[in-house]
Amino acid sequence: MDYKTNVMRLLDQKKIPYESYSYADTDAISGTAVAEVLGENPAQVFKTLVGQ
């Protein structure tokens, strides 16, 4: 991945490990479709929102 989101920058700053997945090259826009593209259980795929 060539870019970092604000969430990634915050995690880096706090030295919190994470894994990043991209599905930008697909037509997946819903949580269920993204889970399918990633080969994950939809019940275990979460959207991360960070507020300040």
C-alpha distance matrix in Angstrom:
0.0 3.8 5.8 7.8 10.5 14.0 14.2 11.4 13.4 16.6 15.7 14.7 18.0 20.0 18.5 17.8 15.6 13.3 11.0 8.2 8.6 7.9 11.1 10.7 12.2 15.2 18.2 17.9 18.9 21.1 20.5 22.5 20.7 17.2 18.9 20.3 17.1 15.7 19.1 20.0 23.2 23.2 25.4 22.7 19.7 19.8 18.4 17.8 19.6 20.2 23.3 25.0
3.8 0.0 3.8 7.1 10.3 13.6 14.7 12.0 13.0 16.6 16.5 15.1 17.9 20.4 19.3 19.2 17.6 15.7 14.0 11.3 12.1 11.0 13.8 12.5 14.0 17.3 20.1 20.1 20.7 23.3 23.0 25.3 23.4 20.1 22.1 23.6 20.3 19.2 22.7 23.5 26.7 26.4 28.6 25.9 22.8 22.4 20.6 19.6 20.8 20.9 23.6 25.0
5.8 3.8 0.0 3.8 6.7 10.0 11.5 9.3 10.1 13.6 14.1 13.1 15.5 18.1 17.6 17.6 16.5 14.6 13.6 10.8 12.0 11.1 13.9 12.5 14.9 17.8 20.0 19.7 19.6 22.0 21.7 24.4 22.9 19.5 21.7 23.6 20.7 19.5 23.2 23.5 26.3 25.6 27.4 24.9 21.6 20.6 18.4 17.0 17.7 17.6 20.0 21.4
7.8 7.1 3.8 0.0 3.8 6.6 7.9 5.7 6.5 9.9 10.5 9.9 12.2 14.7 14.5 14.4 13.9 12.2 12.0 9.6 11.7 11.7 14.8 14.0 16.9 19.3 21.2 20.3 19.7 21.6 20.8 23.8 22.8 19.3 21.2 23.6 21.1 19.5 23.1 22.8 25.3 24.5 25.9 23.2 20.0 18.6 16.3 14.3 14.8 14.3 16.8 18.0
10.5 10.3 6.7 3.8 0.0 3.8 5.3 5.1 6.4 8.7 9.9 10.6 12.4 14.4 15.1 14.4 14.5 12.5 12.7 10.2 12.1 12.0 14.6 13.8 17.3 19.1 20.4 19.1 17.9 19.5 18.7 22.0 21.4 18.1 20.0 22.8 20.7 19.3 22.9 22.1 24.2 22.9 24.1 21.6 18.4 16.4 13.6 11.5 11.4 11.0 13.4 14.9
14.0 13.6 10.0 6.6 3.8 0.0 3.8 5.4 5.0 6.2 8.6 9.8 10.4 12.4 14.0 13.6 14.6 13.4 14.5 12.8 15.1 15.4 17.9 17.3 20.9 22.4 23.4 21.8 20.2 21.4 20.4 23.9 23.8 20.6 22.2 25.3 23.6 22.1 25.5 24.3 25.9 24.5 25.1 22.7 19.7 17.1 14.2 11.4 10.3 8.7 10.5 11.4
14.2 14.7 11.5 7.9 5.3 3.8 0.0 3.8 5.4 5.1 6.2 8.6 9.8 10.7 12.1 10.8 11.8 10.3 11.8 10.7 13.2 14.3 17.0 17.2 20.8 21.9 23.0 20.9 19.4 20.0 18.4 21.8 22.1 18.8 19.9 23.2 21.9 19.9 23.0 21.5 23.0 21.7 22.0 19.4 16.7 14.1 11.6 8.4 8.1 6.7 9.5 11.1
11.4 12.0 9.3 5.7 5.1 5.4 3.8 0.0 3.8 5.4 5.1 6.1 8.5 9.9 10.2 9.3 9.5 8.2 9.5 8.6 11.7 13.1 16.4 16.7 19.9 21.5 23.2 21.3 20.5 21.4 19.7 22.8 22.7 19.1 20.1 23.2 21.4 19.2 22.4 21.2 23.2 22.4 23.0 20.1 17.4 15.5 13.6 10.8 11.4 10.4 13.2 14.5
13.4 13.0 10.1 6.5 6.4 5.0 5.4 3.8 0.0 3.8 5.5 5.0 6.1 8.7 9.6 10.1 11.3 11.0 12.8 12.1 15.3 16.4 19.7 19.5 22.7 24.6 26.2 24.6 23.5 24.6 23.2 26.4 26.3 22.7 23.9 26.9 25.1 22.9 26.1 25.0 26.9 26.1 26.6 23.6 21.0 18.9 16.7 13.6 13.4 11.4 13.4 13.7
16.6 16.6 13.6 9.9 8.7 6.2 5.1 5.4 3.8 0.0 3.8 5.4 5.0 6.3 8.5 8.6 10.8 11.1 13.6 13.6 16.8 18.4 21.5 21.7 25.1 26.6 27.9 25.8 24.4 25.0 23.2 26.5 26.9 23.4 24.2 27.6 26.2 23.9 26.8 25.1 26.6 25.7 25.7 22.7 20.5 18.0 16.0 12.4 11.9 9.2 10.9 10.9
15.7 16.5 14.1 10.5 9.9 8.6 6.2 5.1 5.5 3.8 0.0 3.8 5.4 5.1 5.9 5.0 7.1 7.6 10.6 11.4 15.0 17.2 20.5 21.3 24.5 25.9 27.5 25.2 24.2 24.5 22.3 25.3 25.8 22.2 22.5 25.8 24.6 21.9 24.5 22.8 24.4 23.9 23.8 20.5 18.6 16.5 15.3 11.9 12.5 10.5 13.0 13.5
14.7 15.1 13.1 9.9 10.6 9.8 8.6 6.1 5.0 5.4 3.8 0.0 3.8 5.4 4.8 6.1 7.5 8.8 11.4 12.2 15.9 18.0 21.5 22.1 25.1 26.9 28.9 27.0 26.3 27.0 25.0 27.9 28.0 24.3 24.7 27.8 26.1 23.4 26.2 24.8 26.8 26.7 26.8 23.4 21.5 19.7 18.4 15.3 15.9 13.9 16.1 16.2
18.0 17.9 15.5 12.2 12.4 10.4 9.8 8.5 6.1 5.0 5.4 3.8 0.0 3.8 5.4 7.7 10.3 12.1 15.0 15.8 19.4 21.3 24.7 25.1 28.2 30.0 31.7 29.8 28.8 29.4 27.4 30.5 30.9 27.2 27.7 30.9 29.4 26.8 29.6 28.0 29.7 29.3 29.2 25.9 24.0 21.9 20.4 16.9 16.7 14.0 15.4 14.6
20.0 20.4 18.1 14.7 14.4 12.4 10.7 9.9 8.7 6.3 5.1 5.4 3.8 0.0 3.8 5.4 8.9 11.2 14.7 16.2 19.8 22.2 25.5 26.4 29.5 31.0 32.6 30.3 29.3 29.4 27.1 30.0 30.7 27.2 27.2 30.6 29.5 26.6 29.0 27.1 28.4 28.2 27.6 24.3 22.9 20.7 19.7 16.2 16.2 13.5 15.1 14.5
18.5 19.3 17.6 14.5 15.1 14.0 12.1 10.2 9.6 8.5 5.9 4.8 5.4 3.8 0.0 3.8 6.3 9.4 12.8 14.8 18.5 21.2 24.7 25.8 28.7 30.3 32.3 30.1 29.5 29.7 27.3 29.9 30.4 26.8 26.5 29.7 28.4 25.3 27.6 25.9 27.5 27.8 27.4 23.8 22.6 21.0 20.4 17.2 18.1 15.9 18.1 17.9
17.8 19.2 17.6 14.4 14.4 13.6 10.8 9.3 10.1 8.6 5.0 6.1 7.7 5.4 3.8 0.0 3.8 6.5 10.3 12.6 16.2 19.1 22.5 24.0 26.9 28.1 29.9 27.4 26.9 26.8 24.1 26.6 27.4 23.8 23.3 26.5 25.5 22.3 24.4 22.5 24.0 24.2 23.6 20.1 19.0 17.5 17.3 14.3 15.6 14.1 16.7 17.2
15.6 17.6 16.5 13.9 14.5 14.6 11.8 9.5 11.3 10.8 7.1 7.5 10.3 8.9 6.3 3.8 0.0 3.8 7.2 10.1 13.6 16.8 20.2 22.1 24.6 25.8 28.0 25.6 25.6 25.6 22.8 25.0 25.5 21.8 21.2 24.1 23.0 19.6 21.6 19.9 21.8 22.5 22.3 18.6 17.5 16.8 17.0 14.6 16.6 15.8 18.9 20.0
13.3 15.7 14.6 12.2 12.5 13.4 10.3 8.2 11.0 11.1 7.6 8.8 12.1 11.2 9.4 6.5 3.8 0.0 3.8 6.6 10.0 13.3 16.6 18.5 21.1 22.1 24.3 21.8 21.9 21.9 19.2 21.4 21.7 18.1 17.5 20.5 19.3 16.0 18.2 16.6 18.7 19.2 19.4 15.7 14.3 13.7 13.8 11.9 14.5 14.4 17.9 19.6
11.0 14.0 13.6 12.0 12.7 14.5 11.8 9.5 12.8 13.6 10.6 11.4 15.0 14.7 12.8 10.3 7.2 3.8 0.0 3.8 6.7 10.2 13.5 15.7 18.0 19.0 21.4 19.1 19.7 20.0 17.5 19.3 19.2 15.5 15.0 17.6 16.0 12.7 15.1 14.1 16.7 17.4 18.3 14.7 13.0 13.2 13.5 12.5 15.5 16.2 19.9 21.9
8.2 11.3 10.8 9.6 10.2 12.8 10.7 8.6 12.1 13.6 11.4 12.2 15.8 16.2 14.8 12.6 10.1 6.6 3.8 0.0 3.8 6.8 10.2 12.1 14.6 15.8 18.2 16.2 16.7 17.6 15.6 17.7 17.1 13.3 13.7 16.1 14.1 11.4 14.4 13.9 16.7 16.9 18.3 15.2 12.6 12.7 12.2 11.6 14.4 15.5 19.1 21.4
8.6 12.1 12.0 11.7 12.1 15.1 13.2 11.7 15.3 16.8 15.0 15.9 19.4 19.8 18.5 16.2 13.6 10.0 6.7 3.8 0.0 3.8 6.8 9.3 11.4 12.3 14.8 12.9 14.0 15.0 13.3 14.9 13.8 10.1 10.8 12.8 10.4 8.0 11.4 11.5 14.7 14.8 16.9 14.2 11.4 12.2 11.9 12.4 15.5 17.3 20.9 23.6
7.9 11.0 11.1 11.7 12.0 15.4 14.3 13.1 16.4 18.4 17.2 18.0 21.3 22.2 21.2 19.1 16.8 13.3 10.2 6.8 3.8 0.0 3.8 5.6 7.9 9.1 11.8 10.5 11.8 13.7 13.0 14.6 12.8 9.3 11.2 12.7 9.6 8.6 12.4 13.2 16.3 15.8 18.5 16.4 13.1 13.8 12.9 13.8 16.3 18.3 21.7 24.5
11.1 13.8 13.9 14.8 14.6 17.9 17.0 16.4 19.7 21.5 20.5 21.5 24.7 25.5 24.7 22.5 20.2 16.6 13.5 10.2 6.8 3.8 0.0 3.8 5.5 5.6 8.1 7.1 9.0 11.2 11.2 12.4 9.9 7.0 9.7 10.4 7.1 7.6 11.3 12.6 15.4 14.7 17.8 16.4 13.1 14.2 13.4 15.2 17.6 20.1 23.4 26.4
10.7 12.5 12.5 14.0 13.8 17.3 17.2 16.7 19.5 21.7 21.3 22.1 25.1 26.4 25.8 24.0 22.1 18.5 15.7 12.1 9.3 5.6 3.8 0.0 3.8 5.4 7.6 7.9 9.2 12.3 13.2 14.8 12.1 9.8 13.0 13.6 10.4 11.4 15.0 16.3 19.0 17.8 20.9 19.7 16.2 16.6 15.0 16.5 18.3 20.6 23.5 26.3
12.2 14.0 14.9 16.9 17.3 20.9 20.8 19.9 22.7 25.1 24.5 25.1 28.2 29.5 28.7 26.9 24.6 21.1 18.0 14.6 11.4 7.9 5.5 3.8 0.0 3.8 7.0 8.7 11.0 14.2 15.4 16.2 12.9 11.2 14.3 13.8 10.3 12.0 15.1 17.2 20.1 19.3 22.7 21.7 18.5 19.5 18.3 20.0 22.0 24.3 27.2 30.1
15.2 17.3 17.8 19.3 19.1 22.4 21.9 21.5 24.6 26.6 25.9 26.9 30.0 31.0 30.3 28.1 25.8 22.1 19.0 15.8 12.3 9.1 5.6 5.4 3.8 0.0 3.8 5.5 8.5 11.4 12.9 13.1 9.5 8.8 11.9 10.9 7.9 10.5 13.2 15.3 17.8 16.8 20.4 19.9 16.8 18.1 17.3 19.6 21.7 24.6 27.5 30.6
18.2 20.1 20.0 21.2 20.4 23.4 23.0 23.2 26.2 27.9 27.5 28.9 31.7 32.6 32.3 29.9 28.0 24.3 21.4 18.2 14.8 11.8 8.1 7.6 7.0 3.8 0.0 3.8 6.3 9.3 11.8 12.0 8.4 8.9 12.3 11.3 9.3 12.4 14.8 16.4 18.2 16.5 20.1 20.3 17.1 18.2 17.2 19.9 21.6 24.7 27.3 30.6
17.9 20.1 19.7 20.3 19.1 21.8 20.9 21.3 24.6 25.8 25.2 27.0 29.8 30.3 30.1 27.4 25.6 21.8 19.1 16.2 12.9 10.5 7.1 7.9 8.7 5.5 3.8 0.0 3.8 6.0 8.0 8.4 5.0 5.3 8.8 8.6 7.3 10.0 12.4 13.4 14.9 12.9 16.3 16.6 13.4 14.5 13.8 16.7 18.8 22.0 24.8 28.2
18.9 20.7 19.6 19.7 17.9 20.2 19.4 20.5 23.5 24.4 24.2 26.3 28.8 29.3 29.5 26.9 25.6 21.9 19.7 16.7 14.0 11.8 9.0 9.2 11.0 8.5 6.3 3.8 0.0 3.8 6.7 8.4 6.5 6.6 10.1 10.9 10.3 12.4 14.8 15.0 15.9 13.2 16.2 16.5 13.2 13.3 11.9 14.9 16.3 19.7 22.1 25.6
21.1 23.3 22.0 21.6 19.5 21.4 20.0 21.4 24.6 25.0 24.5 27.0 29.4 29.4 29.7 26.8 25.6 21.9 20.0 17.6 15.0 13.7 11.2 12.3 14.2 11.4 9.3 6.0 3.8 0.0 3.8 5.4 5.2 6.2 8.6 9.9 10.6 12.3 14.1 13.5 13.6 10.4 13.0 14.0 11.1 11.3 10.5 14.0 15.6 19.3 21.7 25.4
20.5 23.0 21.7 20.8 18.7 20.4 18.4 19.7 23.2 23.2 22.3 25.0 27.4 27.1 27.3 24.1 22.8 19.2 17.5 15.6 13.3 13.0 11.2 13.2 15.4 12.9 11.8 8.0 6.7 3.8 0.0 3.8 5.5 5.1 6.2 8.6 9.9 10.5 12.1 10.6 10.5 7.2 9.6 10.3 7.3 7.8 7.9 11.6 13.9 17.6 20.3 24.0
22.5 25.3 24.4 23.8 22.0 23.9 21.8 22.8 26.4 26.5 25.3 27.9 30.5 30.0 29.9 26.6 25.0 21.4 19.3 17.7 14.9 14.6 12.4 14.8 16.2 13.1 12.0 8.4 8.4 5.4 3.8 0.0 3.8 5.5 5.1 6.3 8.8 9.9 10.4 9.3 8.6 5.5 8.7 10.3 8.3 10.1 11.2 15.0 17.5 21.1 23.9 27.6
20.7 23.4 22.9 22.8 21.4 23.8 22.1 22.7 26.3 26.9 25.8 28.0 30.9 30.7 30.4 27.4 25.5 21.7 19.2 17.1 13.8 12.8 9.9 12.1 12.9 9.5 8.4 5.0 6.5 5.2 5.5 3.8 0.0 3.8 5.4 5.0 6.2 8.6 9.7 10.0 10.6 8.4 12.0 12.9 10.5 12.4 12.9 16.4 18.8 22.4 25.3 28.9
17.2 20.1 19.5 19.3 18.1 20.6 18.8 19.1 22.7 23.4 22.2 24.3 27.2 27.2 26.8 23.8 21.8 18.1 15.5 13.3 10.1 9.3 7.0 9.8 11.2 8.8 8.9 5.3 6.6 6.2 5.1 5.5 3.8 0.0 3.8 5.3 5.1 6.1 8.5 8.5 10.0 8.3 11.7 11.4 8.4 10.1 10.4 13.6 16.4 19.7 22.8 26.4
18.9 22.1 21.7 21.2 20.0 22.2 19.9 20.1 23.9 24.2 22.5 24.7 27.7 27.2 26.5 23.3 21.2 17.5 15.0 13.7 10.8 11.2 9.7 13.0 14.3 11.9 12.3 8.8 10.1 8.6 6.2 5.1 5.4 3.8 0.0 3.8 5.5 5.1 6.0 4.9 6.2 5.2 8.7 8.4 6.2 9.2 10.9 14.0 17.2 20.5 23.8 27.3
20.3 23.6 23.6 23.6 22.8 25.3 23.2 23.2 26.9 27.6 25.8 27.8 30.9 30.6 29.7 26.5 24.1 20.5 17.6 16.1 12.8 12.7 10.4 13.6 13.8 10.9 11.3 8.6 10.9 9.9 8.6 6.3 5.0 5.3 3.8 0.0 3.8 5.4 5.0 6.1 7.5 7.3 11.1 11.4 9.9 13.0 14.5 17.7 20.8 24.2 27.4 30.9
17.1 20.3 20.7 21.1 20.7 23.6 21.9 21.4 25.1 26.2 24.6 26.1 29.4 29.5 28.4 25.5 23.0 19.3 16.0 14.1 10.4 9.6 7.1 10.4 10.3 7.9 9.3 7.3 10.3 10.6 9.9 8.8 6.2 5.1 5.5 3.8 0.0 3.8 5.5 7.7 10.4 10.4 14.0 13.5 11.3 14.0 14.9 17.6 20.7 23.8 27.2 30.5
15.7 19.2 19.5 19.5 19.3 22.1 19.9 19.2 22.9 23.9 21.9 23.4 26.8 26.6 25.3 22.3 19.6 16.0 12.7 11.4 8.0 8.6 7.6 11.4 12.0 10.5 12.4 10.0 12.4 12.3 10.5 9.9 8.6 6.1 5.1 5.4 3.8 0.0 3.8 5.4 8.8 9.6 12.8 11.3 9.4 12.2 13.6 15.9 19.3 22.1 25.7 28.9
19.1 22.7 23.2 23.1 22.9 25.5 23.0 22.4 26.1 26.8 24.5 26.2 29.6 29.0 27.6 24.4 21.6 18.2 15.1 14.4 11.4 12.4 11.3 15.0 15.1 13.2 14.8 12.4 14.8 14.1 12.1 10.4 9.7 8.5 6.0 5.0 5.5 3.8 0.0 3.8 7.0 9.0 11.9 11.0 10.2 13.7 15.8 18.4 21.9 24.8 28.4 31.7
20.0 23.5 23.5 22.8 22.1 24.3 21.5 21.2 25.0 25.1 22.8 24.8 28.0 27.1 25.9 22.5 19.9 16.6 14.1 13.9 11.5 13.2 12.6 16.3 17.2 15.3 16.4 13.4 15.0 13.5 10.6 9.3 10.0 8.5 4.9 6.1 7.7 5.4 3.8 0.0 3.8 6.1 8.5 7.2 7.0 10.8 13.4 16.0 19.6 22.5 26.0 29.3
23.2 26.7 26.3 25.3 24.2 25.9 23.0 23.2 26.9 26.6 24.4 26.8 29.7 28.4 27.5 24.0 21.8 18.7 16.7 16.7 14.7 16.3 15.4 19.0 20.1 17.8 18.2 14.9 15.9 13.6 10.5 8.6 10.6 10.0 6.2 7.5 10.4 8.8 7.0 3.8 0.0 3.8 5.4 5.4 6.7 10.4 13.6 16.4 19.8 22.9 26.2 29.6
23.2 26.4 25.6 24.5 22.9 24.5 21.7 22.4 26.1 25.7 23.9 26.7 29.3 28.2 27.8 24.2 22.5 19.2 17.4 16.9 14.8 15.8 14.7 17.8 19.3 16.8 16.5 12.9 13.2 10.4 7.2 5.5 8.4 8.3 5.2 7.3 10.4 9.6 9.0 6.1 3.8 0.0 3.8 5.3 5.3 8.3 11.2 14.4 17.5 20.9 24.0 27.5
25.4 28.6 27.4 25.9 24.1 25.1 22.0 23.0 26.6 25.7 23.8 26.8 29.2 27.6 27.4 23.6 22.3 19.4 18.3 18.3 16.9 18.5 17.8 20.9 22.7 20.4 20.1 16.3 16.2 13.0 9.6 8.7 12.0 11.7 8.7 11.1 14.0 12.8 11.9 8.5 5.4 3.8 0.0 3.8 5.9 8.1 11.5 14.3 17.3 20.4 23.3 26.8
22.7 25.9 24.9 23.2 21.6 22.7 19.4 20.1 23.6 22.7 20.5 23.4 25.9 24.3 23.8 20.1 18.6 15.7 14.7 15.2 14.2 16.4 16.4 19.7 21.7 19.9 20.3 16.6 16.5 14.0 10.3 10.3 12.9 11.4 8.4 11.4 13.5 11.3 11.0 7.2 5.4 5.3 3.8 0.0 3.8 6.4 10.1 12.3 15.7 18.5 21.7 25.0
19.7 22.8 21.6 20.0 18.4 19.7 16.7 17.4 21.0 20.5 18.6 21.5 24.0 22.9 22.6 19.0 17.5 14.3 13.0 12.6 11.4 13.1 13.1 16.2 18.5 16.8 17.1 13.4 13.2 11.1 7.3 8.3 10.5 8.4 6.2 9.9 11.3 9.4 10.2 7.0 6.7 5.3 5.9 3.8 0.0 3.8 7.0 9.7 13.1 16.2 19.5 22.9
19.8 22.4 20.6 18.6 16.4 17.1 14.1 15.5 18.9 18.0 16.5 19.7 21.9 20.7 21.0 17.5 16.8 13.7 13.2 12.7 12.2 13.8 14.2 16.6 19.5 18.1 18.2 14.5 13.3 11.3 7.8 10.1 12.4 10.1 9.2 13.0 14.0 12.2 13.7 10.8 10.4 8.3 8.1 6.4 3.8 0.0 3.8 6.3 9.5 12.7 15.8 19.3
18.4 20.6 18.4 16.3 13.6 14.2 11.6 13.6 16.7 16.0 15.3 18.4 20.4 19.7 20.4 17.3 17.0 13.8 13.5 12.2 11.9 12.9 13.4 15.0 18.3 17.3 17.2 13.8 11.9 10.5 7.9 11.2 12.9 10.4 10.9 14.5 14.9 13.6 15.8 13.4 13.6 11.2 11.5 10.1 7.0 3.8 0.0 3.8 6.5 10.0 13.1 16.7
17.8 19.6 17.0 14.3 11.5 11.4 8.4 10.8 13.6 12.4 11.9 15.3 16.9 16.2 17.2 14.3 14.6 11.9 12.5 11.6 12.4 13.8 15.2 16.5 20.0 19.6 19.9 16.7 14.9 14.0 11.6 15.0 16.4 13.6 14.0 17.7 17.6 15.9 18.4 16.0 16.4 14.4 14.3 12.3 9.7 6.3 3.8 0.0 3.8 6.6 10.0 13.4
19.6 20.8 17.7 14.8 11.4 10.3 8.1 11.4 13.4 11.9 12.5 15.9 16.7 16.2 18.1 15.6 16.6 14.5 15.5 14.4 15.5 16.3 17.6 18.3 22.0 21.7 21.6 18.8 16.3 15.6 13.9 17.5 18.8 16.4 17.2 20.8 20.7 19.3 21.9 19.6 19.8 17.5 17.3 15.7 13.1 9.5 6.5 3.8 0.0 3.8 6.6 10.2
20.2 20.9 17.6 14.3 11.0 8.7 6.7 10.4 11.4 9.2 10.5 13.9 14.0 13.5 15.9 14.1 15.8 14.4 16.2 15.5 17.3 18.3 20.1 20.6 24.3 24.6 24.7 22.0 19.7 19.3 17.6 21.1 22.4 19.7 20.5 24.2 23.8 22.1 24.8 22.5 22.9 20.9 20.4 18.5 16.2 12.7 10.0 6.6 3.8 0.0 3.8 6.9
23.3 23.6 20.0 16.8 13.4 10.5 9.5 13.2 13.4 10.9 13.0 16.1 15.4 15.1 18.1 16.7 18.9 17.9 19.9 19.1 20.9 21.7 23.4 23.5 27.2 27.5 27.3 24.8 22.1 21.7 20.3 23.9 25.3 22.8 23.8 27.4 27.2 25.7 28.4 26.0 26.2 24.0 23.3 21.7 19.5 15.8 13.1 10.0 6.6 3.8 0.0 3.7
25.0 25.0 21.4 18.0 14.9 11.4 11.1 14.5 13.7 10.9 13.5 16.2 14.6 14.5 17.9 17.2 20.0 19.6 21.9 21.4 23.6 24.5 26.4 26.3 30.1 30.6 30.6 28.2 25.6 25.4 24.0 27.6 28.9 26.4 27.3 30.9 30.5 28.9 31.7 29.3 29.6 27.5 26.8 25.0 22.9 19.3 16.7 13.4 10.2 6.9 3.7 0.0
